[in-house]
Amino acid sequence: DAKHAWFFPAPRAGDDPESTLGMVDADIHHVPPSLDTLKPYLPLVWRNYAEETDYTKLPNAPYPKTAGGGVRKDAIPPDGPAGSSLPMLQEQVLDAYGVSYG
């Protein structure tokens, strides 16, 4: 059962054997668990900047918060902020709704 009214039923395997297109969810709001998870992907100048300035916290989301902090309570993993767990994202969004790309 969908949590939001704008979700459409996910296509299931075998629904259309001719189709090779995948579904894209362009509105996933993931959160890196920490700056350390991003450092390997940053250019050297930004890795150095983070280390030299002791920049350790990622900025908060730029959009206004709603009741409950604007996050799904079932998207909060035990070891990080909401949206920071790839396995939860895969289970709750990608696999649950047949999303190929997110």
VENPE-V139697 format. One line per field, one symbol per residue. ss: DSSP state (~ for helix, > for strand, _ for the rest). phi: phi as a letter, one per 30 degrees, with the letter a starting at -180 (. if undefined). Layout:
ss=???
phi=???
This chain:
ss=______________________>>__________~~~~~____~~~~~~~~~______________~~~~__~~~__________~~~~~~~~~~___>>>_
phi=.ddbdddceddcejdbdddcdcdcccbdcdbddadedcedcdeeedddedddchdccdddedcddceiiibdddccddcadeiccdedddddbdddciddbb
